[in-house]
Amino acid sequence: MPRKGEEGGEGPQSFGRRRLRGDGTRGLSLADRLNQRLHRLAWRSPIHRMRLAGRYPLQLIDVPADPIPGRRKAGRALIEGAMLFGQERIPLSALSRGGQSAGFIEYRHGFGWLRDLAAAVSREEGAPIAEKIAGDWLAEHARTVTDPAWRPDLWGRRILFWTAYAPYLLSSGDDALRTALLNTLARGARHLDRAADSVPQGVPRIAAWSGVIAAGLLIPGGDLRTTHGEAGLARALGQALYEDGGLATRVPAMQLDLVELLAQLRAVYEVRARPMPVAITTALGKAVPALVSVVMGDGGLSSWQGGGPANASAIAAAVNASGTRPDPLPQARDWGYQRLEAGASRLVMDAAPPPSGAMIRGGCASTLAFELSEGPQRLIVNCGCAPGLPPEFAQGLRTTAAHSTLTLADTNSTALHEDGSLGRGVTEVELERIEAREGVTLIAAHDGYVRRHGFRHERALTLSSDGKMLAGEDRLAPAGRRRGLAATPFVIRFHLAPGLETVLTADAHGALIRPPEGGAWQFRVDTGALSLEPSVWIDSLGRPRAAQAIAISGETPPDGTGLAWSFRRVR
């Protein structure tokens, strides 16, 4: 198991107190990093070039359907002569000049743009564009094994897209392009046979092994490759997923990517009328409920660990393509997201340590933050993030202050490094969930401030059974060697979704929150200095949108303090 839990407590309505500990064994060790660099050096060797040589198929056995719909806007951009990813729009003539974000590079080299092109135009209209872009890529990268073009995870995605959209790439009768593409496809599959495990654990390695399987099923004579790929993918899934189906990276946006990837692979098995192995089917069946558990009332994702709120249509399409009809997990204990749902209200809380600092780049110090929605209206959010944002801005969005939780001494609960990794901070979260007739309560605490400031942050949230009231309490309890040394300032922030009209009450202890549609909510707190701060929210298109945050500032004495607050629907 990725984390060990300690359960206790009694009573039929209590799920027991549990400690979730960060797992320092996951991620890239120095040996792992050295191994990856050696693999990349080996790609350039004459021996590896000899391994890539061999026969290539005259045609594919079959063409699978891509079950995931593309983005019409990005497809239209291709027709207009540009490639669009997030907020980056690069002319097709400038793609080889570099300077793009990591996400844009993966989009270009992974050929995910084929899906978007197909969403915008017919095969007859799109084929010339697809052939031109693919031809340019082949001329630049087909013969020379380089990074990132030959990175195994991108080759895995490329095989899935090349085979699914072969009619767009091979429909013109251009024999030279056909030969070059099929030959490069065969060479890429041979590259993956040996290199799939050389990329980091998680979605990258899963993508690489998915490409091995797709090549085995769709290129003639691939039975041994298919068996090899299925064993590799089962191993990669076991390394990447917790028992509850959540990714160890704890990024909901990556969870969506995982479901889309496995659904695309499922379509390859379907076109060959082959059953998907139990290990892959089981992983997909668990991954979908974990994904749905972090969906808000508008059908989009909640924003965690550097990922934004992917829109509702993308999530619905991925779930539909998976062939799974899941019930959301109310408490993904290993993955770490607790879900409360009552009436029309949904709440998602980050109730686990952040992912290992080596697992991802762009992780956030968000422990004990939450998001809240009523029906399709988001109320309390985290600022979120997206690819392609300016580095300094993106770094600010990773902070504890950019999440709806308590910040102590203007520091992060987990350290944020400039290279995007996470440092010291939260190592343990203690969690208890209590379900009663009156509502559901989450009681959680983390140790992220103990070492530096001598306080443990404790938070209790209770969502009433009708969903019309959220009662909360934040406590700072002395802990560790530095306990009781000094009074320390704190701020509790509740970031509000854009478009909410918010005014402070005359007594300076509350605020009235009016959505554009639906009922108003009243916020109340008895102590602390209440104010409204400017905030920002990154939407599903990666655009920063102006917003506000309710902020409660105060100072805890050396012996600790507690502060109760509530959100109540009033009309």
N, C-alpha and C positions, 0 to 999 in steps of 0.2 A: 504493500500500500504506500502511496506517496506521502501520506501523513499518518501519524498515530493519534488516536483519540482516546481520551479517558472519560468514561461515562459514569455518571452517578445520579443522584436525585431519585425521588419516588413519586408515585401518583400517576393515575392513568392519563392525566392531561399534560404531564411534563415529559418532554423528550430527553430529559437528563442534561446535566452540565457536561460540556465537552471542551477539551483543549485541542486546538488545531495549531500544529507547529510547522513553521516553514521548513522545507526540506532542502538542506544544503547539498544533497547528493546529485540533484538534477542540474542540467545546464552544462556548459563547456568548461572543463578543466584545462589547465595549461597543456596537458598531454593531448586532450581533444583538439585544441587549437593547433598544436604542432602537427598532429595527424592530418588535419584538414589542409594545412599549408603544404605538407608533403604530397598529398593527393593532387593538389593543383599544380605543383611542379612536375609531378609524374605525367599529368595530362599532356605536357609539352614534349615529352620524350619520344624518340623514334620508336621505342617499343610500343608505346600506347598508340601511336599513329598506325603501326602495323596491325594492332588488334582491331582497329576500326575498319580495316579494309575487308572486302568480301563482296558477295553477291548482293544485289538489291532487288526488291520485288518489282515485277512489271505492273502490278496493281494490288490494291488492298483486297482482303477477303470480303469485307463488308464495310459499310459506312454507318456508324451509330448516330443516332439523333442526340443533339445537345438538349437536355431537359430544362436548362436554365435560360430564361429569356434575357436578351441583352438590353442595353440602354440606347434608346433611339437617338437621344441627343448626341451621344458620343459617336454613334454611327453616322449621323448627319455631318458631324465635323470631318469625318474621313472623306466624305463626298466633297466637302468644301476645301479639301487639301490640307487638313491638320489632324493631329492626333490629340484627343482630349482625355485627360485623366484627372479627376478631382478638379482643382482650379488651374491646372497646367494645360496649356494649349500650345503645342509645338508644330510648326509647319512640317509636312512630310519631308520636304527638301532639307530640313535641318536636324533630322533625327539622329544622324551619325555624329553630330558635333558634340554631344555630351552635355553635361550641366543639368540633367534632369534629376528629379528626386528618385529615391530608391523604389518607391511605389510605381512611378512612371516607367522606370527601367524594366521592372518585372512585367508590367502590362504590355510593353512593347515586345520584349524578348519572349515572353510566354505566349504571345499571340492571342491573348484574351480579347483583343480588339476585333477578331473575326466574329465573335458572338454579337458585338455591338453593331458591326456592319450588317450582319444578317437581320438584325432587328429593324434596320432603317430602310433597306432596299431589297429587291428581289435578287436572286442569283445572277440573272442576266445583267442587271445594273451593277451589282457589287463585284462580280468576278474580275473585271479589268483592274479595279482598285486593289483587290486582294492580291492579284498576281503581281502587280507593280511593287507593292510593299514587300511581298515575300521574295520577289526576284532581287530587290535591293539588299534584303537581309542575307540571302544566299550568297550574293556576290561579295559581301563584306565578311561573312562569318562561316560559311559552309566548310571551307577547307582548313581553317586554322582553329584549333581548340583554344579558346580564350575565355576568361572570366569577365563579365557575367554571362555572355551569350551561351556558353556551354555548361553553365552551372546545372547540376543534376536536377534540382527542383524545377528549374525553368524548362529543361528538356522534358521532364515528365508532363508538365502542363502543355508544352508545345505538341507533344505526340497526341494528347487528347484533343487538342483543337485542330491540328492538321488533319486527323482522321475524321473528325466530326464535320469539318467544313471542306473536305476534299473537293466537292463539287464547285466551290468558289475558287479553289486554287488550281484545279486541273481540267477546267472545262473548255479552254480555248483551243485545244489542239496544239499548243506550243510544246513540241517534243523536247526541246532543250530544257524548258522549265520543268516539265514532268520528270525527266530523267534526273535533273539536279535535285529536285525535291524528294523523290523516292529514294535516291541514293543517300542523301543527307539524313532522311528518316531512318534508314537502316543503320547508318553510322552512329546516329544519336542513340539508337536502341542498344548498340554494342557498348557505347560509352556508359550508358546507365547500368548495364549488367554488372559492371565493376565499380561504378562510382556512386550508386544510389545511397549508400550508407555514409558517404563522405560529407553530407550536409548536416546541419544541426537537427537534433531531435525535434519532433513536432510536425507542423504542417509541411515544412520544406521536405523532410524525409518521406512523409506520406505521399506528397506529390510525386517525388522521384520514383517511388516503388509503384505508384499507380500507373506511371508511364511505362514501366517495365511490363506490367500486366497487359495494358492496352496494346503494346507492340506485340506481345506474345499471342494475343487473341486475334489481331487484325493483319499481321504480316505472316505469310505462309511459312509453315514449318516451325511454329513457335511454341509447341507443347512444353518443351523443357524450360523455355524462358517463362512461360506462364506459371509453371510450378515454382520456379525460383522466385518470381515476383510475388506470388501469393504468400510464400513463407516470409519474404522480406517485409511485405506490407503488414502482415499479422504481427511481426516483431515491432515494427515502427508504431503501430497503433497501441500496442501494449505499453510502450515506453512513453507515449505522448498523452494518454488519456488516464484520468482517474477512474475509479470503479463506477462513479455516478455518471460518467460520460463527458465530463468537462475536461477541457484541455489544461495541461499543467501551466501554460502561459497565462491562463485566466483572462484572456481577451475575448469578449463576446464577438467582436468583429472577425476574429480568427476562427471562432466556432462556426460562424456562418460560412466562412470560406471552406472549412473542413466539410461541412454538410454538402455544400455545392460540389466539392471535389469528389466525394464518395458517390453522390447522386450521378455525376457524370460518368464515373467508372461503372456504376450499376447499369447505365444505358449500354455500355460496351458488352457487358455480360448478356443483357437482354437481346441485343441484335445477333449475338452468336447462339442464343438459346441455351446458355450455360448457366447453371446455378452459381450464385456468388457464394464463396466460402463462408462458413458459419462465423469465423472470427471477424470478417469484414461486415457481415450483416449485423452481428451483435453490436459492433462498435457504432455503426450507423444508427441502429435502433436506440442506443443510449445517448448518442450525441445530440439527436434531435430534441428530446425532452429537456436536456440541459440548455440548449439554445432557447427554446420557448420559455424557459423559466426566467429569462432576463429580458423578456419583451414587455413593453409598457402598454398602456391602454390604447394608444394610437396604432399599435401593431409594429412599431419600430423598436430597435434595441435601446436599452439603457446604456449610458456611456461609461466605460471602465477601461483602465489600463491602456490608455492611448488610442482607443477605438471610439468611433462616433456612432450616432444612432441610425444605422442603416435603415432605409425606408421599409414600410410595411409590405409593399409588393415584392421586394427582393426576398424577405423572410418567408412570406407565404409561398412564393414560387419554389424556394429551396425545400421547404417542408413537404410540399406537394410532390416534388421530384424525388424525394427520398423514399416515397412509398410508405412512410410511417405516419400514423395518426396518434400523436402523443398527447398525454396529459403532462402539463409542466411540472417539474420537480419543485415542490414548495421549499425544500431545503436541500440544496446540493452541498452536502457537508464537506466533501473533499474539495470540490471546485470552489466552494466558499461563498456562493450567493444565496442569501435567504430571501424568500418571496412571501409576502403577505398579500392576501386578496380577500376583500369583503365588500359587498355591495358592488358599486361601480369603481372602487378604488383599488389600485395596485401599488405595492411598495417593493422595491428591491434594495437589499442592503449588502454591502461588502463586509462579510463576517469571517475573513480568513487573512492570514499573512499575505503580503504581496508575493508574486512569483520570484523565484530565485533570480538574483541579479544577472546571471549568465543566460537565463532562458530567453529573454526578449530585450529589445532596445525600445525605449519609450514607455516603460512601465511607470505607474503613478503611486504616490503616497496617499492612498484613498481609504485606508482601513476605517471601518465603522461609518462611512458616508452612506447616504441612501438617496434614492429617487422616488418620487410619488406622482401618480397620475389619477385623475378621475375621469372615467370614460375615455374619450380620445384626447382630453386636455391634459397636457403635462403641467404639473404644478412646481415641484421641487426637482431640480436637475443637478448634474455635475457639468462643468464647462465642456468636457469632452476634448477631442482632438481629431486630426485628419492628416493624411499625407499631403506634402507639398507646402505646409505652412512655414513661415520664417522660423529658423531654429530657436531664436531667443523667445519668440512668442510660444512656440511649442513647448519649450522648457518650462515656461510659466504655467502652462495648462496642466503640467504633471504634478504641481505642488499640492500639498494638503489644502491650502487656502482656495484652490480651484475646485474643491469638492465640498459637498454639503455635510460638513462635520466640524469638529473642534480643532483649532490650531493653537498650540501652546508656545508661547515665547517667540512667535513669528518664525517658527521652524517647522520642518516637515517631520511627520511621524516616521518616515523612512527616508534616508538620505538619497538624493538624486545626483547622479554623476553626469558630467557634461557629455559623455559619450553615449548617453541614453540608458545606461545600466542603473540598477538600484544598489544602494549600499546598506549600511547598518541601520537598524531601526526595529520595526515590528518583527519579532520572532515567534510570538505566541498570541493567539486570540482565544479567550475563554468565552464559550457560548452556551446559552440555555434558551430553549424555545418552549413556551407554555401556551397551550390552547385551552380556552375556557369559553363558556357560553357568552360572556360579555365581549370577548375579542381574543386576539392572539398577541402575545408579548414576546419580544426578543430582548434578551439581556446579554450584553457582550462587553468585553474589555480587552484592551491591547496594551502591550508593554513598550511601545515605541518611544515613549518619553521617559522611561524609567532611568535608563543609563545616564542621560544628559541632564534631566531636570528633576528627577526624583518623584515623578507622579505617574500613576497609571490612569489611563482614560477609560471610563466606564460609561456605557450608553444603554438606556432602556427605551424601547419603542413599543407602544401598544396601539394597535389599530382596532377600533370598535367593530362589533359584529355587523353593523350596518354600513361600515366604511365611511362614516361621516365625521369621525374624529380620530386624530392621531395625537396621542399624548406621549411626550418624551421627557427624558431627564438625562443630563450629562453631569458626570461627577469626575472630579480629580482627586484621587486617593494617594496619600504618600506611600512610596514604595522604593525599595532598593537602597543602596548605600547613601544616596544624596537626599533621602527623605527629610523633609522638614528644614531644609537649609535656608530657603528664602521664599518670599512672596513672588509669584510669577504671573505675568499678564496672559490672558487668553482671549480668543475670539471664536465664537460659534457662528458659522455662516450657513444660510439656506439660500442657495442660488435659485432664482426664479426663472421659469421658462419665459422666452421672449413673448411680448404681447400682453402680459398681465399688467393691469393697472393697479398699482400698490400705493397706499397712503398710510402714513403713521397716524395712530389715534392721538387725541389731545392729551391723554394722560402719559404718553411716552412709554407705555408698556404693551403696545399692541400695534397691529397693522391690519388693514382690510385689503384683501386681494381679490380683484375682479377680473375673471377671464373674459375674453371677447364674447363667448357664449357660455351658457350654463351658470351654475350657482356660484356665489361668492364664498370665500373662505376668510375666517378671522384667525389671526395669529396672536397669541398672548404669552407673555413672560412676566414673572413677578419682580425679578431683580436684574441687574446688569443695565448697561447703557445701550439702548436700542437705536439703530440707524439703518438707512438704506445706502448701499454702496453700488457703484457701477460694476457690472459684470458682463460676461460674454457667453454665448452658447454656440457651439459648432454644429451646424445642421447636417442633414443626411447628404447634402451635396458638398460638404467640406467648407461651407461659407461661415465666417464669424458673424454672429448676429448680436446686436446690442441687447442687454438685459440688465436686471438689477438683482441684488442680493440683500436679504435681511441679515443684519449682523448684530450680534450681542457681544459686547466687549466687557471685560471685567478683570479682576485680579484675584487669584487664589492665595489665601494665606498658607503658611508652611504646613498647617495640619489639614489642608484640602478643603474642597467646597463642592456644593451641588447646586444645579440650576434646572428648574422644571419649566417646560414650555408646552404649547399645544397648538395644533391647527384644527379648527372646527368649521364645518360647512354651515353657513348661517342663512342662506336663502337660495 
